[in-house]
Amino acid sequence: MAAEKKNKKIDARELICTTCGGRRRLIHKYGLEVCGRCFREVASKIGFKKYN
Ligand SMILES: [Zn+2]
């Protein structure tokens, strides 16, 4: 019964998009943790239009 692994050194932070909850390639910029898709949406909301 000791086979249960207790999160073997997994960082408390899981890389999950804070907007859609998806686990895609996340963008860590400007304090955001969102996937590429959501980043565009969020970015436009915070007035960031220059994202290609
Ligand atoms: Zn997302």
N, CA, C, O and the ligand as a Tripos MOL2 file, in Angstrom:
@<TRIPOS>MOLECULE
protein
  209   207    53     0     0
PROTEIN
NO_CHARGES

@<TRIPOS>ATOM
      1 N           0.8230   -1.2140    0.0000 N.3       1 MET1
      2 CA          0.0000    0.0000    0.0000 C.3       1 MET1
      3 C           0.8460    1.2480    0.0000 C.2       1 MET1
      4 O           0.3380    2.3680   -0.0430 O.2       1 MET1
      5 N           2.1270    1.0400    0.0480 N.am      2 ALA2
      6 CA          3.0030    2.2090    0.0840 C.3       2 ALA2
      7 C           3.3920    2.6450   -1.3220 C.2       2 ALA2
      8 O           4.3420    3.4010   -1.5260 O.2       2 ALA2
      9 N           2.6470    2.1570   -2.2530 N.am      3 ALA3
     10 CA          2.9920    2.4640   -3.6400 C.3       3 ALA3
     11 C           2.4620    3.8250   -4.0770 C.2       3 ALA3
     12 O           2.7060    4.2840   -5.1920 O.2       3 ALA3
     13 N           1.7560    4.4290   -3.1960 N.am      4 GLU4
     14 CA          1.1940    5.7310   -3.5680 C.3       4 GLU4
     15 C           2.2640    6.8090   -3.5440 C.2       4 GLU4
     16 O           2.8420    7.1050   -2.4990 O.2       4 GLU4
     17 N           2.5080    7.3650   -4.6570 N.am      5 LYS5
     18 CA          3.5410    8.3940   -4.7250 C.3       5 LYS5
     19 C           2.9520    9.7540   -4.3570 C.2       5 LYS5
     20 O           1.8790   10.1590   -4.8060 O.2       5 LYS5
     21 N           3.6970   10.4040   -3.5420 N.am      6 LYS6
     22 CA          3.1990   11.7170   -3.1070 C.3       6 LYS6
     23 C           3.8390   12.8240   -3.9170 C.2       6 LYS6
     24 O           4.8540   13.4030   -3.5300 O.2       6 LYS6
     25 N           3.2430   13.0930   -5.0090 N.am      7 ASN7
     26 CA          3.7290   14.1870   -5.8480 C.3       7 ASN7
     27 C           5.2490   14.3490   -5.7650 C.2       7 ASN7
     28 O           5.7680   15.2500   -5.1060 O.2       7 ASN7
     29 N           5.8920   13.5030   -6.4140 N.am      8 LYS8
     30 CA          7.3410   13.5060   -6.3540 C.3       8 LYS8
     31 C           7.9480   14.8090   -6.8610 C.2       8 LYS8
     32 O           8.2030   14.9910   -8.0510 O.2       8 LYS8
     33 N           8.1560   15.6660   -5.9450 N.am      9 LYS9
     34 CA          8.7850   16.9520   -6.2860 C.3       9 LYS9
     35 C           8.1120   17.6740   -7.4390 C.2       9 LYS9
     36 O           8.7660   18.2180   -8.3290 O.2       9 LYS9
     37 N           6.8550   17.6640   -7.4000 N.am     10 ILE10
     38 CA          6.1570   18.4300   -8.4340 C.3      10 ILE10
     39 C           5.9110   19.8160   -7.8840 C.2      10 ILE10
     40 O           5.4080   19.9880   -6.7730 O.2      10 ILE10
     41 N           6.2600   20.7550   -8.6450 N.am     11 ASP11
     42 CA          6.0700   22.1230   -8.1750 C.3      11 ASP11
     43 C           4.6020   22.3800   -7.8840 C.2      11 ASP11
     44 O           3.7070   21.8700   -8.5570 O.2      11 ASP11
     45 N           4.3990   23.1590   -6.8950 N.am     12 ALA12
     46 CA          3.0200   23.4440   -6.4890 C.3      12 ALA12
     47 C           2.2370   24.0070   -7.6680 C.2      12 ALA12
     48 O           1.0230   23.8300   -7.7750 O.2      12 ALA12
     49 N           2.9350   24.6630   -8.5140 N.am     13 ARG13
     50 CA          2.2570   25.2910   -9.6430 C.3      13 ARG13
     51 C           2.1260   24.3370  -10.8050 C.2      13 ARG13
     52 O           3.1250   23.8550  -11.3400 O.2      13 ARG13
     53 N           0.9420   24.0730  -11.1800 N.am     14 GLU14
     54 CA          0.7690   23.2800  -12.3880 C.3      14 GLU14
     55 C           0.6350   24.2390  -13.5420 C.2      14 GLU14
     56 O           0.0800   25.3310  -13.4200 O.2      14 GLU14
     57 N           1.1440   23.8110  -14.6320 N.am     15 LEU15
     58 CA          1.0720   24.7130  -15.7680 C.3      15 LEU15
     59 C          -0.2630   24.5870  -16.4570 C.2      15 LEU15
     60 O          -0.4640   23.7880  -17.3710 O.2      15 LEU15
     61 N          -1.1400   25.3940  -15.9850 N.am     16 ILE16
     62 CA         -2.4710   25.3770  -16.5730 C.3      16 ILE16
     63 C          -2.8880   26.7920  -16.9220 C.2      16 ILE16
     64 O          -2.6720   27.7380  -16.1650 O.2      16 ILE16
     65 N          -3.4640   26.8970  -18.0430 N.am     17 CYS17
     66 CA         -3.9380   28.2090  -18.4650 C.3      17 CYS17
     67 C          -4.9500   28.7160  -17.4510 C.2      17 CYS17
     68 O          -5.9010   28.0180  -17.0990 O.2      17 CYS17
     69 N          -4.7360   29.9090  -16.9980 N.am     18 THR18
     70 CA         -5.6250   30.4480  -15.9750 C.3      18 THR18
     71 C          -6.9420   30.9210  -16.5670 C.2      18 THR18
     72 O          -7.8670   31.2960  -15.8460 O.2      18 THR18
     73 N          -7.0100   30.8980  -17.8640 N.am     19 THR19
     74 CA         -8.2400   31.3540  -18.5060 C.3      19 THR19
     75 C          -9.1240   30.1940  -18.9420 C.2      19 THR19
     76 O         -10.3070   30.1410  -18.6030 O.2      19 THR19
     77 N          -8.5530   29.2820  -19.6820 N.am     20 CYS20
     78 CA         -9.3650   28.1780  -20.1900 C.3      20 CYS20
     79 C          -9.0570   26.8750  -19.4520 C.2      20 CYS20
     80 O          -9.7550   25.8760  -19.6250 O.2      20 CYS20
     81 N          -8.0290   26.8940  -18.6470 N.am     21 GLY21
     82 CA         -7.7060   25.7030  -17.8790 C.3      21 GLY21
     83 C          -7.0210   24.6350  -18.7070 C.2      21 GLY21
     84 O          -6.8080   23.5160  -18.2410 O.2      21 GLY21
     85 N          -6.6870   24.9760  -19.9050 N.am     22 GLY22
     86 CA         -6.0360   24.0020  -20.7690 C.3      22 GLY22
     87 C          -4.5610   23.8880  -20.4670 C.2      22 GLY22
     88 O          -3.9370   24.7990  -19.9230 O.2      22 GLY22
     89 N          -4.0360   22.7660  -20.8280 N.am     23 ARG23
     90 CA         -2.6100   22.5730  -20.5780 C.3      23 ARG23
     91 C          -1.8630   22.6570  -21.8800 C.2      23 ARG23
     92 O          -1.3450   21.6580  -22.3780 O.2      23 ARG23
     93 N          -1.8110   23.7820  -22.4010 N.am     24 ARG24
     94 CA         -1.0640   23.9460  -23.6450 C.3      24 ARG24
     95 C           0.2110   24.6970  -23.3410 C.2      24 ARG24
     96 O           0.6230   24.8790  -22.1950 O.2      24 ARG24
     97 N           0.7780   25.0980  -24.3780 N.am     25 ARG25
     98 CA          1.9870   25.8820  -24.2080 C.3      25 ARG25
     99 C           1.6060   27.2070  -23.5590 C.2      25 ARG25
    100 O           0.8670   28.0100  -24.1290 O.2      25 ARG25
    101 N           2.1060   27.4050  -22.4110 N.am     26 LEU26
    102 CA          1.7170   28.6050  -21.6900 C.3      26 LEU26
    103 C           2.6790   29.7480  -21.9300 C.2      26 LEU26
    104 O           3.8620   29.5710  -22.2230 O.2      26 LEU26
    105 N           2.1260   30.8880  -21.7940 N.am     27 ILE27
    106 CA          2.9340   32.0870  -21.9560 C.3      27 ILE27
    107 C           3.0410   32.7660  -20.6020 C.2      27 ILE27
    108 O           2.0430   33.1220  -19.9760 O.2      27 ILE27
    109 N           4.2540   32.9310  -20.1810 N.am     28 HIS28
    110 CA          4.4600   33.5990  -18.8980 C.3      28 HIS28
    111 C           4.9810   34.9890  -19.1750 C.2      28 HIS28
    112 O           6.1840   35.2210  -19.3010 O.2      28 HIS28
    113 N           4.0770   35.8650  -19.2610 N.am     29 LYS29
    114 CA          4.4930   37.2360  -19.5370 C.3      29 LYS29
    115 C           3.5750   38.1890  -18.8290 C.2      29 LYS29
    116 O           2.3770   37.9480  -18.6780 O.2      29 LYS29
    117 N           4.1480   39.2440  -18.4120 N.am     30 TYR30
    118 CA          3.3310   40.2920  -17.8060 C.3      30 TYR30
    119 C           2.4670   39.7360  -16.6810 C.2      30 TYR30
    120 O           1.3560   40.2100  -16.4420 O.2      30 TYR30
    121 N           2.9880   38.7330  -16.0010 N.am     31 GLY31
    122 CA          2.2390   38.1950  -14.8790 C.3      31 GLY31
    123 C           1.0870   37.3180  -15.2950 C.2      31 GLY31
    124 O           0.2430   36.9530  -14.4770 O.2      31 GLY31
    125 N           1.0520   36.9810  -16.5620 N.am     32 LEU32
    126 CA         -0.0350   36.1270  -17.0210 C.3      32 LEU32
    127 C           0.4540   34.7000  -17.1570 C.2      32 LEU32
    128 O           1.6330   34.4400  -17.4000 O.2      32 LEU32
    129 N          -0.4570   33.8130  -17.0000 N.am     33 GLU33
    130 CA         -0.1370   32.4100  -17.2400 C.3      33 GLU33
    131 C          -1.2630   31.8380  -18.0630 C.2      33 GLU33
    132 O          -2.1680   31.1780  -17.5520 O.2      33 GLU33
    133 N          -1.1870   32.1000  -19.3130 N.am     34 VAL34
    134 CA         -2.2620   31.6490  -20.1840 C.3      34 VAL34
    135 C          -1.6760   31.0190  -21.4320 C.2      34 VAL34
    136 O          -0.5040   31.2150  -21.7560 O.2      34 VAL34
    137 N          -2.4960   30.2740  -22.1150 N.am     35 CYS35
    138 CA         -2.0220   29.6420  -23.3350 C.3      35 CYS35
    139 C          -2.0070   30.6690  -24.4560 C.2      35 CYS35
    140 O          -2.5320   31.7740  -24.3220 O.2      35 CYS35
    141 N          -1.4150   30.2910  -25.5220 N.am     36 GLY36
    142 CA         -1.2740   31.2170  -26.6360 C.3      36 GLY36
    143 C          -2.6010   31.7830  -27.0980 C.2      36 GLY36
    144 O          -2.7180   32.9690  -27.4050 O.2      36 GLY36
    145 N          -3.5780   30.9310  -27.1410 N.am     37 ARG37
    146 CA         -4.8910   31.3920  -27.5860 C.3      37 ARG37
    147 C          -5.4550   32.4550  -26.6640 C.2      37 ARG37
    148 O          -5.8270   33.5530  -27.0780 O.2      37 ARG37
    149 N          -5.4990   32.0830  -25.4140 N.am     38 CYS38
    150 CA         -6.0920   32.9990  -24.4410 C.3      38 CYS38
    151 C          -5.2660   34.2620  -24.3030 C.2      38 CYS38
    152 O          -5.7830   35.3360  -23.9950 O.2      38 CYS38
    153 N          -4.0140   34.1150  -24.5300 N.am     39 PHE39
    154 CA         -3.1630   35.2860  -24.3750 C.3      39 PHE39
    155 C          -3.6180   36.4020  -25.2900 C.2      39 PHE39
    156 O          -3.6290   37.5750  -24.9180 O.2      39 PHE39
    157 N          -3.9880   36.0140  -26.4800 N.am     40 ARG40
    158 CA         -4.4220   37.0440  -27.4290 C.3      40 ARG40
    159 C          -5.6670   37.7420  -26.9150 C.2      40 ARG40
    160 O          -5.8110   38.9590  -27.0300 O.2      40 ARG40
    161 N          -6.5490   36.9610  -26.3560 N.am     41 GLU41
    162 CA         -7.7750   37.5670  -25.8380 C.3      41 GLU41
    163 C          -7.4750   38.4480  -24.6350 C.2      41 GLU41
    164 O          -7.8900   39.6040  -24.5510 O.2      41 GLU41
    165 N          -6.7500   37.8610  -23.7280 N.am     42 VAL42
    166 CA         -6.4170   38.6160  -22.5160 C.3      42 VAL42
    167 C          -5.6080   39.8490  -22.8690 C.2      42 VAL42
    168 O          -5.8210   40.9410  -22.3420 O.2      42 VAL42
    169 N          -4.6860   39.6370  -23.7670 N.am     43 ALA43
    170 CA         -3.8170   40.7380  -24.1400 C.3      43 ALA43
    171 C          -4.6170   41.9010  -24.6990 C.2      43 ALA43
    172 O          -4.3490   43.0630  -24.3900 O.2      43 ALA43
    173 N          -5.5800   41.5820  -25.5070 N.am     44 SER44
    174 CA         -6.3700   42.6580  -26.0940 C.3      44 SER44
    175 C          -7.1840   43.3630  -25.0260 C.2      44 SER44
    176 O          -7.4730   44.5560  -25.1200 O.2      44 SER44
    177 N          -7.5460   42.6010  -24.0130 N.am     45 LYS45
    178 CA         -8.3310   43.2080  -22.9350 C.3      45 LYS45
    179 C          -7.5020   44.1750  -22.1190 C.2      45 LYS45
    180 O          -7.9860   45.2160  -21.6740 O.2      45 LYS45
    181 N          -6.2670   43.8200  -21.9360 N.am     46 ILE46
    182 CA         -5.4220   44.7030  -21.1380 C.3      46 ILE46
    183 C          -4.6970   45.6910  -22.0220 C.2      46 ILE46
    184 O          -3.7540   46.3580  -21.5960 O.2      46 ILE46
    185 N          -5.1450   45.7740  -23.2460 N.am     47 GLY47
    186 CA         -4.5750   46.7790  -24.1230 C.3      47 GLY47
    187 C          -3.2640   46.3810  -24.7380 C.2      47 GLY47
    188 O          -2.3440   47.1850  -24.8850 O.2      47 GLY47
    189 N          -3.2030   45.1410  -25.0860 N.am     48 PHE48
    190 CA         -1.9700   44.6670  -25.7010 C.3      48 PHE48
    191 C          -2.2930   44.1900  -27.1010 C.2      48 PHE48
    192 O          -2.7450   43.0630  -27.3010 O.2      48 PHE48
    193 N          -2.0630   45.0310  -28.0310 N.am     49 LYS49
    194 CA         -2.4770   44.6420  -29.3810 C.3      49 LYS49
    195 C          -1.3160   44.2040  -30.2560 C.2      49 LYS49
    196 O          -1.4950   43.7300  -31.3770 O.2      49 LYS49
    197 N          -0.1480   44.3740  -29.7210 N.am     50 LYS50
    198 CA          0.9780   44.0500  -30.5850 C.3      50 LYS50
    199 C           1.5270   42.6730  -30.3040 C.2      50 LYS50
    200 O           2.6990   42.5050  -29.9680 O.2      50 LYS50
    201 N           0.6960   41.7320  -30.4390 N.am     51 TYR51
    202 CA          1.1800   40.3630  -30.2390 C.3      51 TYR51
    203 C           0.9390   39.5690  -31.4960 C.2      51 TYR51
    204 O          -0.1990   39.4230  -31.9410 O.2      51 TYR51
    205 N           1.9930   39.0630  -32.0630 N.am     52 ASN52
    206 CA          1.8220   38.3130  -33.3120 C.3      52 ASN52
    207 C           1.5950   36.8570  -33.0210 C.2      52 ASN52
    208 O           1.4290   36.0610  -33.9450 O.2      52 ASN52
    209 ZN         -6.1580   29.1790  -22.5130 Zn       53 ZN53
@<TRIPOS>BOND
     1     1     2 1
     2     2     3 1
     3     3     4 2
     4     3     5 am
     5     5     6 1
     6     6     7 1
     7     7     8 2
     8     7     9 am
     9     9    10 1
    10    10    11 1
    11    11    12 2
    12    11    13 am
    13    13    14 1
    14    14    15 1
    15    15    16 2
    16    15    17 am
    17    17    18 1
    18    18    19 1
    19    19    20 2
    20    19    21 am
    21    21    22 1
    22    22    23 1
    23    23    24 2
    24    23    25 am
    25    25    26 1
    26    26    27 1
    27    27    28 2
    28    27    29 am
    29    29    30 1
    30    30    31 1
    31    31    32 2
    32    31    33 am
    33    33    34 1
    34    34    35 1
    35    35    36 2
    36    35    37 am
    37    37    38 1
    38    38    39 1
    39    39    40 2
    40    39    41 am
    41    41    42 1
    42    42    43 1
    43    43    44 2
    44    43    45 am
    45    45    46 1
    46    46    47 1
    47    47    48 2
    48    47    49 am
    49    49    50 1
    50    50    51 1
    51    51    52 2
    52    51    53 am
    53    53    54 1
    54    54    55 1
    55    55    56 2
    56    55    57 am
    57    57    58 1
    58    58    59 1
    59    59    60 2
    60    59    61 am
    61    61    62 1
    62    62    63 1
    63    63    64 2
    64    63    65 am
    65    65    66 1
    66    66    67 1
    67    67    68 2
    68    67    69 am
    69    69    70 1
    70    70    71 1
    71    71    72 2
    72    71    73 am
    73    73    74 1
    74    74    75 1
    75    75    76 2
    76    75    77 am
    77    77    78 1
    78    78    79 1
    79    79    80 2
    80    79    81 am
    81    81    82 1
    82    82    83 1
    83    83    84 2
    84    83    85 am
    85    85    86 1
    86    86    87 1
    87    87    88 2
    88    87    89 am
    89    89    90 1
    90    90    91 1
    91    91    92 2
    92    91    93 am
    93    93    94 1
    94    94    95 1
    95    95    96 2
    96    95    97 am
    97    97    98 1
    98    98    99 1
    99    99   100 2
   100    99   101 am
   101   101   102 1
   102   102   103 1
   103   103   104 2
   104   103   105 am
   105   105   106 1
   106   106   107 1
   107   107   108 2
   108   107   109 am
   109   109   110 1
   110   110   111 1
   111   111   112 2
   112   111   113 am
   113   113   114 1
   114   114   115 1
   115   115   116 2
   116   115   117 am
   117   117   118 1
   118   118   119 1
   119   119   120 2
   120   119   121 am
   121   121   122 1
   122   122   123 1
   123   123   124 2
   124   123   125 am
   125   125   126 1
   126   126   127 1
   127   127   128 2
   128   127   129 am
   129   129   130 1
   130   130   131 1
   131   131   132 2
   132   131   133 am
   133   133   134 1
   134   134   135 1
   135   135   136 2
   136   135   137 am
   137   137   138 1
   138   138   139 1
   139   139   140 2
   140   139   141 am
   141   141   142 1
   142   142   143 1
   143   143   144 2
   144   143   145 am
   145   145   146 1
   146   146   147 1
   147   147   148 2
   148   147   149 am
   149   149   150 1
   150   150   151 1
   151   151   152 2
   152   151   153 am
   153   153   154 1
   154   154   155 1
   155   155   156 2
   156   155   157 am
   157   157   158 1
   158   158   159 1
   159   159   160 2
   160   159   161 am
   161   161   162 1
   162   162   163 1
   163   163   164 2
   164   163   165 am
   165   165   166 1
   166   166   167 1
   167   167   168 2
   168   167   169 am
   169   169   170 1
   170   170   171 1
   171   171   172 2
   172   171   173 am
   173   173   174 1
   174   174   175 1
   175   175   176 2
   176   175   177 am
   177   177   178 1
   178   178   179 1
   179   179   180 2
   180   179   181 am
   181   181   182 1
   182   182   183 1
   183   183   184 2
   184   183   185 am
   185   185   186 1
   186   186   187 1
   187   187   188 2
   188   187   189 am
   189   189   190 1
   190   190   191 1
   191   191   192 2
   192   191   193 am
   193   193   194 1
   194   194   195 1
   195   195   196 2
   196   195   197 am
   197   197   198 1
   198   198   199 1
   199   199   200 2
   200   199   201 am
   201   201   202 1
   202   202   203 1
   203   203   204 2
   204   203   205 am
   205   205   206 1
   206   206   207 1
   207   207   208 2
@<TRIPOS>SUBSTRUCTURE
     1 MET1         2 RESIDUE 1 A MET
     2 ALA2         6 RESIDUE 1 A ALA
     3 ALA3        10 RESIDUE 1 A ALA
     4 GLU4        14 RESIDUE 1 A GLU
     5 LYS5        18 RESIDUE 1 A LYS
     6 LYS6        22 RESIDUE 1 A LYS
     7 ASN7        26 RESIDUE 1 A ASN
     8 LYS8        30 RESIDUE 1 A LYS
     9 LYS9        34 RESIDUE 1 A LYS
    10 ILE10       38 RESIDUE 1 A ILE
    11 ASP11       42 RESIDUE 1 A ASP
    12 ALA12       46 RESIDUE 1 A ALA
    13 ARG13       50 RESIDUE 1 A ARG
    14 GLU14       54 RESIDUE 1 A GLU
    15 LEU15       58 RESIDUE 1 A LEU
    16 ILE16       62 RESIDUE 1 A ILE
    17 CYS17       66 RESIDUE 1 A CYS
    18 THR18       70 RESIDUE 1 A THR
    19 THR19       74 RESIDUE 1 A THR
    20 CYS20       78 RESIDUE 1 A CYS
    21 GLY21       82 RESIDUE 1 A GLY
    22 GLY22       86 RESIDUE 1 A GLY
    23 ARG23       90 RESIDUE 1 A ARG
    24 ARG24       94 RESIDUE 1 A ARG
    25 ARG25       98 RESIDUE 1 A ARG
    26 LEU26      102 RESIDUE 1 A LEU
    27 ILE27      106 RESIDUE 1 A ILE
    28 HIS28      110 RESIDUE 1 A HIS
    29 LYS29      114 RESIDUE 1 A LYS
    30 TYR30      118 RESIDUE 1 A TYR
    31 GLY31      122 RESIDUE 1 A GLY
    32 LEU32      126 RESIDUE 1 A LEU
    33 GLU33      130 RESIDUE 1 A GLU
    34 VAL34      134 RESIDUE 1 A VAL
    35 CYS35      138 RESIDUE 1 A CYS
    36 GLY36      142 RESIDUE 1 A GLY
    37 ARG37      146 RESIDUE 1 A ARG
    38 CYS38      150 RESIDUE 1 A CYS
    39 PHE39      154 RESIDUE 1 A PHE
    40 ARG40      158 RESIDUE 1 A ARG
    41 GLU41      162 RESIDUE 1 A GLU
    42 VAL42      166 RESIDUE 1 A VAL
    43 ALA43      170 RESIDUE 1 A ALA
    44 SER44      174 RESIDUE 1 A SER
    45 LYS45      178 RESIDUE 1 A LYS
    46 ILE46      182 RESIDUE 1 A ILE
    47 GLY47      186 RESIDUE 1 A GLY
    48 PHE48      190 RESIDUE 1 A PHE
    49 LYS49      194 RESIDUE 1 A LYS
    50 LYS50      198 RESIDUE 1 A LYS
    51 TYR51      202 RESIDUE 1 A TYR
    52 ASN52      206 RESIDUE 1 A ASN
    53 ZN53       209 GROUP 0 **** ****
